[in-house]
Amino acid sequence: MTSAADHLPVVETDRDLDDWGRSERLSRTLDRTLWDAAYKYWYRVKLQQPRRVPATGGALLVVNGGGTGSPVASLVAKALRESHPQRRDARPCVAPSLLDHPGVAVALNRAGVIAAHADDVLRLLADEHELVVIGVRTDQLHDEAAERDLAGHPALSAAVAAEVPVVPVVARGMDDESRTVARLPLPGDHELPLGLGVPRVGPVSLAALLPAAIDLRALPAITPDPRDDERGETDRVALSVARRLRHELGDMRRERRSRWVR
Amino acid sequence: MSNATAIQRVLVTEAASRVGALVVGALEDDPTVETVIAVDADAPAAPFRRAEFVRLRDRYAQIGRVVGGAAIDVVVDVRAAAALAPPDHAALVALGEGTTRILEVCGDPGSGVRRLVVLSSAHRYGWGHDLPRFVSEQTPVSAGDGDSPLRRAIEGLESRVEALAEDREQLALCVLRSADPVGPAGAGLLQTLDLLPLFPTVLGFDPALQVVHEDDLARAAAHAVGSRLEGTFLVAADGTLALTEALHALSVTHAPILPPWGSGLLARLLQRTGLRFTQDVAGLLRHGRGIDNRKLKATGFEYRSTTREALATVVPGRRRRLALGTGETTTSNPYDADVEAFLRYSPSAQRPDPPTTDERRRGIAALDADALLALLPSLDESALRALRAHEHAGPGRERLIAEIDLMLAGR
């Protein structure tokens, strides 16, 4: 009996959708329009050390600045398409409950977003050798939150089980630059962050976050070694990722003179 | 999995159903299967080539005598798959009683049955957003939501055969959890909405859908017998389609007219009023389900149709069903017990030579012209040329050759 990884489904090249539901046509259109404009002109994203993301094989990228409505995972995916030597594609990964909302489910699915389910991420990382990106909130990088949330994230468990590299990616200019005064509860345990401008200009204030120039920096990969204790290794990797992101973000913020210009 | 190649004597339940007859046909092609005994309460639509048919009335009451008398060592239980192709509530309800009789036979310490192959269903997983995009053999069966009658029936069957296999160590158990089998006779759960003028989908959702061609399911059952598989295997064609893609392949007009909220509650209410399978149809339309078929492929099994190709074979039969109001197909050679007894056992009867291996493995050439025409768009240029050469040298169906020429000219 051969390995299941050797028996991926045949690809029907005349189909627009792949088996994960991603539309090739829509993804390309979004990449050339929305993400191109956001990457080059609105956020002015710059990815440092792109070679730290493996050139081949599966890997999990953990970026800070995530949370409900955050585009950071998609921006990392766009940055890899633009700056990585192999122009690698990556799939943003979100909480399954986000894909349980009408309309949102189809739109995100067609754009290539996947739900954070351990079996699915394991298949993508170990068998399909793809890159998967997850976002974590910057205010949730302290040790306690990392052990609770990041270590319990299905994608991280899958990466440890698959023994693929976990690459922390620091994002400066996302939620670290915007003071959050409240979080609006949304269905499915999601929260929408509300900034200081809300009392004055209402929802328009959400745009206050947008024009900050975003710097992304890939850190050296952590290769899990689960051996006998997969759970313990997941905790160790989660703590290691959170601490590296926290310290590197602190350094990057100290280097920055303005949130608008580099 | 064992590699022994000892000759096997196999009994197939529900052999008069379409899926059952296909399983019998696939087993007849297997040289390691010495004897195939087909049993059912009803007579089959057409005679079998070498299998012997025994009519068992009263829910398999006499199955023990047949198993003992024919020295059966493998039982293939097709009842669950037959009850789902197309979904039949009465057959699902009757599963329990038949299971008791079959398990009594397999569990008897003096029984010669060494292996039990059960054609079950992926409906065991239910539906829900807690399920991964692709369910696999490792996915907990409790992960999905809901408690539909369909899921309950499959769970009842599987839990009982699993308990028996645990009790009787020398009995090897193979459970094939199949996606909805589709083919010229029907489209599985999708068929329950066939008579509506407009196929309703849920606003804002386009879930995953995967099926298996009924021929591939039958071949998978024969593969499980021939390769002596043990354990649980998922059976589904390659290719996970979005629901709208599947409806397009079926040429079904659809519209998102169901509200995204409350469809589960409505389905439960409709189920209580007597409408069958509404909970499962609601799960299909809202959540869908992809299936990881790689474990079975890793044992050497090859599917002949993708999900899209399997759905394409439904279209001609569906048009006929909608026009005539029936899915039954007539045969020029119906089964008649007396005629069969004469042809098989009378010294006056001339018996035809058994089919050659090449004839058994005709593959795509065994499809009729309509089914092949539907598959042509999915073939690449080299496959089209190979098929044209085959048609030219063999069957010579002019309509098919002309269509292939047209497609080759356009590429």
Interface residues (C-beta under 8 A of the other chain):
Chain A: M1 T2 S3 A4 A5 D6 H7 L8 P9 V10 E12 D14 R15 L17 D19 W20 G21 P96 S97 L99 D100 H101 P102 G103 V104 A105 V106 N109 I114 A115 H117 A118 D119 D120 R123
Chain B: M1 H129 D130 L131 P132 R133 F134 S136 Q138 T139 V202 L203 G204 F205 D206 A208 D238 G239 T240 L241 A242 E245 P260 W261 G290 D292 N293 R294 K295 K297 A298 T299 G300 T306 R308 P377 S378
